[in-house]
Each structure stands twice: as C-alpha cells, then as structure tokens.
Amino acid sequence: MTSEIKANIAGVVFQIPVGVGDWVNQGDPIVILESMKMEIPVEAPRSGVVRELSVREGATVQEGDVVARLE
C-alpha cells in the first residue's frame, strides 16, 4: 500500500532528513519546510519505507503538494 505524503503548508524545503529506501516510523519527519522563518516538519502518517522523494532542498512547495511516497 502506497501513501502520499503532502505538504501541510506552503514554504521552502529546508531539509530532507531521510532518503529513498529508508525505513521511517509514524511521526518521523520526512521533509522540513521553512515558512515565515519557522521550521515545520512534514511527518510520516504511518510506518513504512520511503519509495520516492518528490522535492529537493530549496524547492518551493504549496499546501497539498506531494513531497514523498511511502510503501
């Protein structure tokens, strides 16, 4: 089962602390966004393996954009 992980706010991708193939637990940060000088983590909705990262550090995302996929 694949899950899309979406940005919860518009901002700039500040950091990506995981890589494709990494195992993550529910609540782990997948991407950290910067918005209004605040760092906002986008967390894994469930445990699984990161199958795709759809963004790069420095990229601008809008609320609802897919940033990664878990399997």
PDB file of N, CA, C and O in Angstrom:
ATOM      1  N   MET A   1       0.839  -1.178   0.000  1.00  0.00           N
ATOM      2  CA  MET A   1       0.000   0.000   0.000  1.00  0.00           C
ATOM      3  C   MET A   1       0.889   1.249   0.000  1.00  0.00           C
ATOM      4  O   MET A   1       1.737   1.408   0.879  1.00  0.00           O
ATOM      5  N   THR A   2       0.702   2.107  -0.955  1.00  0.00           N
ATOM      6  CA  THR A   2       1.491   3.335  -1.068  1.00  0.00           C
ATOM      7  C   THR A   2       0.697   4.510  -0.511  1.00  0.00           C
ATOM      8  O   THR A   2      -0.493   4.658  -0.787  1.00  0.00           O
ATOM      9  N   SER A   3       1.369   5.339   0.274  1.00  0.00           N
ATOM     10  CA  SER A   3       0.751   6.534   0.840  1.00  0.00           C
ATOM     11  C   SER A   3       1.485   7.764   0.332  1.00  0.00           C
ATOM     12  O   SER A   3       2.715   7.806   0.329  1.00  0.00           O
ATOM     13  N   GLU A   4       0.728   8.763  -0.096  1.00  0.00           N
ATOM     14  CA  GLU A   4       1.316  10.042  -0.474  1.00  0.00           C
ATOM     15  C   GLU A   4       1.462  10.902   0.766  1.00  0.00           C
ATOM     16  O   GLU A   4       0.558  10.965   1.599  1.00  0.00           O
ATOM     17  N   ILE A   5       2.594  11.559   0.886  1.00  0.00           N
ATOM     18  CA  ILE A   5       2.810  12.497   1.979  1.00  0.00           C
ATOM     19  C   ILE A   5       2.787  13.884   1.360  1.00  0.00           C
ATOM     20  O   ILE A   5       3.554  14.179   0.444  1.00  0.00           O
ATOM     21  N   LYS A   6       1.902  14.729   1.866  1.00  0.00           N
ATOM     22  CA  LYS A   6       1.685  16.051   1.280  1.00  0.00           C
ATOM     23  C   LYS A   6       2.134  17.157   2.224  1.00  0.00           C
ATOM     24  O   LYS A   6       2.088  17.016   3.447  1.00  0.00           O
ATOM     25  N   ALA A   7       2.570  18.260   1.624  1.00  0.00           N
ATOM     26  CA  ALA A   7       2.958  19.439   2.404  1.00  0.00           C
ATOM     27  C   ALA A   7       1.724  19.973   3.123  1.00  0.00           C
ATOM     28  O   ALA A   7       0.650  20.086   2.533  1.00  0.00           O
ATOM     29  N   ASN A   8       1.888  20.296   4.395  1.00  0.00           N
ATOM     30  CA  ASN A   8       0.767  20.805   5.177  1.00  0.00           C
ATOM     31  C   ASN A   8       0.714  22.333   5.197  1.00  0.00           C
ATOM     32  O   ASN A   8      -0.174  22.924   5.811  1.00  0.00           O
ATOM     33  N   ILE A   9       1.674  22.962   4.521  1.00  0.00           N
ATOM     34  CA  ILE A   9       1.750  24.415   4.463  1.00  0.00           C
ATOM     35  C   ILE A   9       2.627  24.794   3.262  1.00  0.00           C
ATOM     36  O   ILE A   9       3.481  24.012   2.844  1.00  0.00           O
ATOM     37  N   ALA A  10       2.417  25.976   2.719  1.00  0.00           N
ATOM     38  CA  ALA A  10       3.293  26.471   1.648  1.00  0.00           C
ATOM     39  C   ALA A  10       4.610  26.917   2.264  1.00  0.00           C
ATOM     40  O   ALA A  10       4.624  27.524   3.335  1.00  0.00           O
ATOM     41  N   GLY A  11       5.714  26.619   1.594  1.00  0.00           N
ATOM     42  CA  GLY A  11       7.011  27.029   2.104  1.00  0.00           C
ATOM     43  C   GLY A  11       8.139  26.542   1.221  1.00  0.00           C
ATOM     44  O   GLY A  11       7.927  26.095   0.093  1.00  0.00           O
ATOM     45  N   VAL A  12       9.341  26.640   1.757  1.00  0.00           N
ATOM     46  CA  VAL A  12      10.546  26.204   1.058  1.00  0.00           C
ATOM     47  C   VAL A  12      11.072  24.957   1.764  1.00  0.00           C
ATOM     48  O   VAL A  12      11.098  24.895   2.993  1.00  0.00           O
ATOM     49  N   VAL A  13      11.490  23.968   0.981  1.00  0.00           N
ATOM     50  CA  VAL A  13      12.057  22.743   1.556  1.00  0.00           C
ATOM     51  C   VAL A  13      13.410  23.111   2.164  1.00  0.00           C
ATOM     52  O   VAL A  13      14.362  23.433   1.453  1.00  0.00           O
ATOM     53  N   PHE A  14      13.471  23.058   3.484  1.00  0.00           N
ATOM     54  CA  PHE A  14      14.669  23.431   4.225  1.00  0.00           C
ATOM     55  C   PHE A  14      15.621  22.247   4.352  1.00  0.00           C
ATOM     56  O   PHE A  14      16.832  22.386   4.185  1.00  0.00           O
ATOM     57  N   GLN A  15      15.046  21.066   4.654  1.00  0.00           N
ATOM     58  CA  GLN A  15      15.877  19.883   4.887  1.00  0.00           C
ATOM     59  C   GLN A  15      15.085  18.632   4.571  1.00  0.00           C
ATOM     60  O   GLN A  15      13.869  18.589   4.757  1.00  0.00           O
ATOM     61  N   ILE A  16      15.789  17.605   4.087  1.00  0.00           N
ATOM     62  CA  ILE A  16      15.180  16.290   3.856  1.00  0.00           C
ATOM     63  C   ILE A  16      16.015  15.286   4.653  1.00  0.00           C
ATOM     64  O   ILE A  16      17.061  14.838   4.184  1.00  0.00           O
ATOM     65  N   PRO A  17      15.554  14.930   5.860  1.00  0.00           N
ATOM     66  CA  PRO A  17      16.361  14.075   6.734  1.00  0.00           C
ATOM     67  C   PRO A  17      16.311  12.580   6.418  1.00  0.00           C
ATOM     68  O   PRO A  17      16.928  11.786   7.128  1.00  0.00           O
ATOM     69  N   VAL A  18      15.592  12.183   5.371  1.00  0.00           N
ATOM     70  CA  VAL A  18      15.500  10.770   5.001  1.00  0.00           C
ATOM     71  C   VAL A  18      15.900  10.598   3.543  1.00  0.00           C
ATOM     72  O   VAL A  18      15.980  11.568   2.790  1.00  0.00           O
ATOM     73  N   GLY A  19      16.146   9.366   3.160  1.00  0.00           N
ATOM     74  CA  GLY A  19      16.462   9.057   1.775  1.00  0.00           C
ATOM     75  C   GLY A  19      15.557   7.958   1.260  1.00  0.00           C
ATOM     76  O   GLY A  19      14.888   7.277   2.037  1.00  0.00           O
ATOM     77  N   VAL A  20      15.537   7.787  -0.047  1.00  0.00           N
ATOM     78  CA  VAL A  20      14.767   6.709  -0.652  1.00  0.00           C
ATOM     79  C   VAL A  20      15.317   5.383  -0.131  1.00  0.00           C
ATOM     80  O   VAL A  20      16.528   5.165  -0.115  1.00  0.00           O
ATOM     81  N   GLY A  21      14.416   4.504   0.293  1.00  0.00           N
ATOM     82  CA  GLY A  21      14.801   3.211   0.839  1.00  0.00           C
ATOM     83  C   GLY A  21      14.887   3.186   2.352  1.00  0.00           C
ATOM     84  O   GLY A  21      15.001   2.115   2.947  1.00  0.00           O
ATOM     85  N   ASP A  22      14.835   4.351   2.984  1.00  0.00           N
ATOM     86  CA  ASP A  22      14.894   4.410   4.451  1.00  0.00           C
ATOM     87  C   ASP A  22      13.576   3.949   5.069  1.00  0.00           C
ATOM     88  O   ASP A  22      12.498   4.222   4.541  1.00  0.00           O
ATOM     89  N   TRP A  23      13.680   3.250   6.190  1.00  0.00           N
ATOM     90  CA  TRP A  23      12.510   2.878   6.988  1.00  0.00           C
ATOM     91  C   TRP A  23      12.213   4.041   7.929  1.00  0.00           C
ATOM     92  O   TRP A  23      13.119   4.559   8.582  1.00  0.00           O
ATOM     93  N   VAL A  24      10.954   4.452   8.000  1.00  0.00           N
ATOM     94  CA  VAL A  24      10.543   5.511   8.919  1.00  0.00           C
ATOM     95  C   VAL A  24       9.382   5.021   9.769  1.00  0.00           C
ATOM     96  O   VAL A  24       8.610   4.158   9.352  1.00  0.00           O
ATOM     97  N   ASN A  25       9.272   5.576  10.950  1.00  0.00           N
ATOM     98  CA  ASN A  25       8.158   5.268  11.840  1.00  0.00           C
ATOM     99  C   ASN A  25       7.129   6.380  11.768  1.00  0.00           C
ATOM    100  O   ASN A  25       7.438   7.506  11.379  1.00  0.00           O
ATOM    101  N   GLN A  26       5.908   6.054  12.146  1.00  0.00           N
ATOM    102  CA  GLN A  26       4.854   7.063  12.182  1.00  0.00           C
ATOM    103  C   GLN A  26       5.332   8.239  13.022  1.00  0.00           C
ATOM    104  O   GLN A  26       5.828   8.058  14.134  1.00  0.00           O
ATOM    105  N   GLY A  27       5.177   9.453  12.482  1.00  0.00           N
ATOM    106  CA  GLY A  27       5.564  10.660  13.197  1.00  0.00           C
ATOM    107  C   GLY A  27       6.979  11.144  12.912  1.00  0.00           C
ATOM    108  O   GLY A  27       7.344  12.252  13.305  1.00  0.00           O
ATOM    109  N   ASP A  28       7.791  10.315  12.222  1.00  0.00           N
ATOM    110  CA  ASP A  28       9.142  10.758  11.868  1.00  0.00           C
ATOM    111  C   ASP A  28       9.064  11.873  10.829  1.00  0.00           C
ATOM    112  O   ASP A  28       8.196  11.840   9.957  1.00  0.00           O
ATOM    113  N   PRO A  29       9.958  12.858  10.906  1.00  0.00           N
ATOM    114  CA  PRO A  29       9.963  13.909   9.887  1.00  0.00           C
ATOM    115  C   PRO A  29      10.492  13.372   8.565  1.00  0.00           C
ATOM    116  O   PRO A  29      11.535  12.720   8.524  1.00  0.00           O
ATOM    117  N   ILE A  30       9.771  13.649   7.491  1.00  0.00           N
ATOM    118  CA  ILE A  30      10.174  13.245   6.145  1.00  0.00           C
ATOM    119  C   ILE A  30      10.828  14.435   5.444  1.00  0.00           C
ATOM    120  O   ILE A  30      11.864  14.294   4.795  1.00  0.00           O
ATOM    121  N   VAL A  31      10.217  15.591   5.583  1.00  0.00           N
ATOM    122  CA  VAL A  31      10.704  16.835   4.997  1.00  0.00           C
ATOM    123  C   VAL A  31      10.490  17.930   6.037  1.00  0.00           C
ATOM    124  O   VAL A  31       9.502  17.915   6.772  1.00  0.00           O
ATOM    125  N   ILE A  32      11.413  18.870   6.092  1.00  0.00           N
ATOM    126  CA  ILE A  32      11.238  20.023   6.971  1.00  0.00           C
ATOM    127  C   ILE A  32      11.091  21.254   6.085  1.00  0.00           C
ATOM    128  O   ILE A  32      11.973  21.579   5.291  1.00  0.00           O
ATOM    129  N   LEU A  33       9.961  21.926   6.238  1.00  0.00           N
ATOM    130  CA  LEU A  33       9.675  23.124   5.458  1.00  0.00           C
ATOM    131  C   LEU A  33      10.009  24.363   6.280  1.00  0.00           C
ATOM    132  O   LEU A  33       9.956  24.346   7.510  1.00  0.00           O
ATOM    133  N   GLU A  34      10.352  25.427   5.581  1.00  0.00           N
ATOM    134  CA  GLU A  34      10.562  26.716   6.234  1.00  0.00           C
ATOM    135  C   GLU A  34       9.511  27.679   5.702  1.00  0.00           C
ATOM    136  O   GLU A  34       9.366  27.860   4.493  1.00  0.00           O
ATOM    137  N   SER A  35       8.791  28.284   6.615  1.00  0.00           N
ATOM    138  CA  SER A  35       7.758  29.248   6.252  1.00  0.00           C
ATOM    139  C   SER A  35       7.713  30.310   7.339  1.00  0.00           C
ATOM    140  O   SER A  35       7.606  29.988   8.523  1.00  0.00           O
ATOM    141  N   MET A  36       7.793  31.551   6.949  1.00  0.00           N
ATOM    142  CA  MET A  36       7.772  32.679   7.890  1.00  0.00           C
ATOM    143  C   MET A  36       8.838  32.506   8.974  1.00  0.00           C
ATOM    144  O   MET A  36       8.592  32.783  10.149  1.00  0.00           O
ATOM    145  N   LYS A  37      10.019  32.047   8.566  1.00  0.00           N
ATOM    146  CA  LYS A  37      11.180  31.855   9.439  1.00  0.00           C
ATOM    147  C   LYS A  37      10.954  30.802  10.522  1.00  0.00           C
ATOM    148  O   LYS A  37      11.648  30.785  11.538  1.00  0.00           O
ATOM    149  N   MET A  38       9.973  29.924  10.293  1.00  0.00           N
ATOM    150  CA  MET A  38       9.718  28.806  11.198  1.00  0.00           C
ATOM    151  C   MET A  38       9.985  27.507  10.451  1.00  0.00           C
ATOM    152  O   MET A  38       9.758  27.417   9.245  1.00  0.00           O
ATOM    153  N   GLU A  39      10.469  26.498  11.177  1.00  0.00           N
ATOM    154  CA  GLU A  39      10.681  25.179  10.595  1.00  0.00           C
ATOM    155  C   GLU A  39       9.487  24.304  10.945  1.00  0.00           C
ATOM    156  O   GLU A  39       9.147  24.133  12.116  1.00  0.00           O
ATOM    157  N   ILE A  40       8.852  23.751   9.909  1.00  0.00           N
ATOM    158  CA  ILE A  40       7.652  22.938  10.095  1.00  0.00           C
ATOM    159  C   ILE A  40       7.910  21.549   9.521  1.00  0.00           C
ATOM    160  O   ILE A  40       8.101  21.414   8.313  1.00  0.00           O
ATOM    161  N   PRO A  41       7.921  20.499  10.374  1.00  0.00           N
ATOM    162  CA  PRO A  41       8.147  19.149   9.853  1.00  0.00           C
ATOM    163  C   PRO A  41       6.896  18.598   9.170  1.00  0.00           C
ATOM    164  O   PRO A  41       5.772  18.831   9.615  1.00  0.00           O
ATOM    165  N   VAL A  42       7.118  17.863   8.081  1.00  0.00           N
ATOM    166  CA  VAL A  42       6.067  17.083   7.440  1.00  0.00           C
ATOM    167  C   VAL A  42       6.357  15.648   7.863  1.00  0.00           C
ATOM    168  O   VAL A  42       7.382  15.078   7.490  1.00  0.00           O
ATOM    169  N   GLU A  43       5.445  15.069   8.647  1.00  0.00           N
ATOM    170  CA  GLU A  43       5.711  13.789   9.296  1.00  0.00           C
ATOM    171  C   GLU A  43       5.073  12.615   8.563  1.00  0.00           C
ATOM    172  O   GLU A  43       4.079  12.765   7.852  1.00  0.00           O
ATOM    173  N   ALA A  44       5.671  11.449   8.755  1.00  0.00           N
ATOM    174  CA  ALA A  44       5.141  10.215   8.181  1.00  0.00           C
ATOM    175  C   ALA A  44       3.805   9.890   8.851  1.00  0.00           C
ATOM    176  O   ALA A  44       3.724   9.863  10.079  1.00  0.00           O
ATOM    177  N   PRO A  45       2.755   9.641   8.061  1.00  0.00           N
ATOM    178  CA  PRO A  45       1.455   9.319   8.638  1.00  0.00           C
ATOM    179  C   PRO A  45       1.388   7.892   9.196  1.00  0.00           C
ATOM    180  O   PRO A  45       0.488   7.552   9.964  1.00  0.00           O
ATOM    181  N   ARG A  46       2.350   7.076   8.798  1.00  0.00           N
ATOM    182  CA  ARG A  46       2.422   5.686   9.270  1.00  0.00           C
ATOM    183  C   ARG A  46       3.847   5.206   9.067  1.00  0.00           C
ATOM    184  O   ARG A  46       4.650   5.888   8.430  1.00  0.00           O
ATOM    185  N   SER A  47       4.164   4.048   9.599  1.00  0.00           N
ATOM    186  CA  SER A  47       5.480   3.464   9.393  1.00  0.00           C
ATOM    187  C   SER A  47       5.567   2.870   7.993  1.00  0.00           C
ATOM    188  O   SER A  47       4.566   2.416   7.440  1.00  0.00           O
ATOM    189  N   GLY A  48       6.768   2.876   7.426  1.00  0.00           N
ATOM    190  CA  GLY A  48       6.954   2.295   6.107  1.00  0.00           C
ATOM    191  C   GLY A  48       8.300   2.671   5.523  1.00  0.00           C
ATOM    192  O   GLY A  48       9.151   3.253   6.196  1.00  0.00           O
ATOM    193  N   VAL A  49       8.476   2.325   4.247  1.00  0.00           N
ATOM    194  CA  VAL A  49       9.720   2.592   3.530  1.00  0.00           C
ATOM    195  C   VAL A  49       9.504   3.763   2.573  1.00  0.00           C
ATOM    196  O   VAL A  49       8.515   3.800   1.840  1.00  0.00           O
ATOM    197  N   VAL A  50      10.426   4.710   2.584  1.00  0.00           N
ATOM    198  CA  VAL A  50      10.355   5.844   1.669  1.00  0.00           C
ATOM    199  C   VAL A  50      10.644   5.322   0.254  1.00  0.00           C
ATOM    200  O   VAL A  50      11.744   4.841  -0.018  1.00  0.00           O
ATOM    201  N   ARG A  51       9.663   5.418  -0.637  1.00  0.00           N
ATOM    202  CA  ARG A  51       9.822   4.919  -2.005  1.00  0.00           C
ATOM    203  C   ARG A  51      10.137   6.029  -3.000  1.00  0.00           C
ATOM    204  O   ARG A  51      10.719   5.771  -4.054  1.00  0.00           O
ATOM    205  N   GLU A  52       9.757   7.262  -2.671  1.00  0.00           N
ATOM    206  CA  GLU A  52      10.008   8.364  -3.597  1.00  0.00           C
ATOM    207  C   GLU A  52      10.055   9.671  -2.825  1.00  0.00           C
ATOM    208  O   GLU A  52       9.260   9.897  -1.913  1.00  0.00           O
ATOM    209  N   LEU A  53      10.991  10.525  -3.199  1.00  0.00           N
ATOM    210  CA  LEU A  53      11.032  11.901  -2.712  1.00  0.00           C
ATOM    211  C   LEU A  53      10.748  12.783  -3.915  1.00  0.00           C
ATOM    212  O   LEU A  53      11.465  12.719  -4.914  1.00  0.00           O
ATOM    213  N   SER A  54       9.719  13.598  -3.831  1.00  0.00           N
ATOM    214  CA  SER A  54       9.263  14.402  -4.969  1.00  0.00           C
ATOM    215  C   SER A  54       9.808  15.825  -4.958  1.00  0.00           C
ATOM    216  O   SER A  54       9.506  16.611  -5.856  1.00  0.00           O
ATOM    217  N   VAL A  55      10.606  16.158  -3.951  1.00  0.00           N
ATOM    218  CA  VAL A  55      11.126  17.525  -3.818  1.00  0.00           C
ATOM    219  C   VAL A  55      12.626  17.493  -3.538  1.00  0.00           C
ATOM    220  O   VAL A  55      13.194  16.455  -3.198  1.00  0.00           O
ATOM    221  N   ARG A  56      13.246  18.651  -3.689  1.00  0.00           N
ATOM    222  CA  ARG A  56      14.665  18.844  -3.368  1.00  0.00           C
ATOM    223  C   ARG A  56      14.785  19.993  -2.387  1.00  0.00           C
ATOM    224  O   ARG A  56      13.910  20.856  -2.313  1.00  0.00           O
ATOM    225  N   GLU A  57      15.869  19.997  -1.640  1.00  0.00           N
ATOM    226  CA  GLU A  57      16.113  21.114  -0.737  1.00  0.00           C
ATOM    227  C   GLU A  57      16.177  22.408  -1.548  1.00  0.00           C
ATOM    228  O   GLU A  57      16.806  22.466  -2.605  1.00  0.00           O
ATOM    229  N   GLY A  58      15.519  23.435  -1.036  1.00  0.00           N
ATOM    230  CA  GLY A  58      15.474  24.726  -1.706  1.00  0.00           C
ATOM    231  C   GLY A  58      14.255  24.915  -2.597  1.00  0.00           C
ATOM    232  O   GLY A  58      13.981  26.027  -3.049  1.00  0.00           O
ATOM    233  N   ALA A  59      13.522  23.834  -2.851  1.00  0.00           N
ATOM    234  CA  ALA A  59      12.327  23.923  -3.700  1.00  0.00           C
ATOM    235  C   ALA A  59      11.182  24.576  -2.936  1.00  0.00           C
ATOM    236  O   ALA A  59      11.084  24.452  -1.716  1.00  0.00           O
ATOM    237  N   THR A  60      10.327  25.265  -3.666  1.00  0.00           N
ATOM    238  CA  THR A  60       9.127  25.859  -3.081  1.00  0.00           C
ATOM    239  C   THR A  60       7.963  24.905  -3.290  1.00  0.00           C
ATOM    240  O   THR A  60       7.772  24.378  -4.386  1.00  0.00           O
ATOM    241  N   VAL A  61       7.188  24.685  -2.237  1.00  0.00           N
ATOM    242  CA  VAL A  61       6.013  23.824  -2.326  1.00  0.00           C
ATOM    243  C   VAL A  61       4.785  24.592  -1.873  1.00  0.00           C
ATOM    244  O   VAL A  61       4.874  25.545  -1.100  1.00  0.00           O
ATOM    245  N   GLN A  62       3.651  24.159  -2.365  1.00  0.00           N
ATOM    246  CA  GLN A  62       2.361  24.714  -1.957  1.00  0.00           C
ATOM    247  C   GLN A  62       1.667  23.705  -1.048  1.00  0.00           C
ATOM    248  O   GLN A  62       1.969  22.513  -1.096  1.00  0.00           O
ATOM    249  N   GLU A  63       0.758  24.171  -0.239  1.00  0.00           N
ATOM    250  CA  GLU A  63      -0.017  23.282   0.612  1.00  0.00           C
ATOM    251  C   GLU A  63      -0.698  22.237  -0.256  1.00  0.00           C
ATOM    252  O   GLU A  63      -1.356  22.579  -1.239  1.00  0.00           O
ATOM    253  N   GLY A  64      -0.546  20.965   0.098  1.00  0.00           N
ATOM    254  CA  GLY A  64      -1.172  19.872  -0.640  1.00  0.00           C
ATOM    255  C   GLY A  64      -0.276  19.224  -1.681  1.00  0.00           C
ATOM    256  O   GLY A  64      -0.630  18.180  -2.229  1.00  0.00           O
ATOM    257  N   ASP A  65       0.895  19.826  -1.970  1.00  0.00           N
ATOM    258  CA  ASP A  65       1.830  19.205  -2.914  1.00  0.00           C
ATOM    259  C   ASP A  65       2.382  17.915  -2.325  1.00  0.00           C
ATOM    260  O   ASP A  65       2.677  17.849  -1.132  1.00  0.00           O
ATOM    261  N   VAL A  66       2.522  16.890  -3.162  1.00  0.00           N
ATOM    262  CA  VAL A  66       3.105  15.625  -2.717  1.00  0.00           C
ATOM    263  C   VAL A  66       4.617  15.815  -2.579  1.00  0.00           C
ATOM    264  O   VAL A  66       5.285  16.238  -3.522  1.00  0.00           O
ATOM    265  N   VAL A  67       5.148  15.499  -1.398  1.00  0.00           N
ATOM    266  CA  VAL A  67       6.594  15.634  -1.169  1.00  0.00           C
ATOM    267  C   VAL A  67       7.300  14.281  -1.146  1.00  0.00           C
ATOM    268  O   VAL A  67       8.506  14.207  -1.381  1.00  0.00           O
ATOM    269  N   ALA A  68       6.547  13.200  -0.863  1.00  0.00           N
ATOM    270  CA  ALA A  68       7.151  11.865  -0.803  1.00  0.00           C
ATOM    271  C   ALA A  68       6.044  10.807  -0.867  1.00  0.00           C
ATOM    272  O   ALA A  68       4.858  11.097  -0.718  1.00  0.00           O
ATOM    273  N   ARG A  69       6.489   9.571  -1.095  1.00  0.00           N
ATOM    274  CA  ARG A  69       5.568   8.427  -1.079  1.00  0.00           C
ATOM    275  C   ARG A  69       6.178   7.338  -0.196  1.00  0.00           C
ATOM    276  O   ARG A  69       7.374   7.052  -0.261  1.00  0.00           O
ATOM    277  N   LEU A  70       5.322   6.744   0.625  1.00  0.00           N
ATOM    278  CA  LEU A  70       5.710   5.625   1.495  1.00  0.00           C
ATOM    279  C   LEU A  70       5.080   4.343   0.975  1.00  0.00           C
ATOM    280  O   LEU A  70       3.993   4.354   0.397  1.00  0.00           O
ATOM    281  N   GLU A  71       5.774   3.256   1.190  1.00  0.00           N
ATOM    282  CA  GLU A  71       5.214   1.950   0.841  1.00  0.00           C
ATOM    283  C   GLU A  71       5.229   1.078   2.076  1.00  0.00           C
ATOM    284  O   GLU A  71       4.803  -0.075   2.023  1.00  0.00           O
TER     285      GLU A  71
END
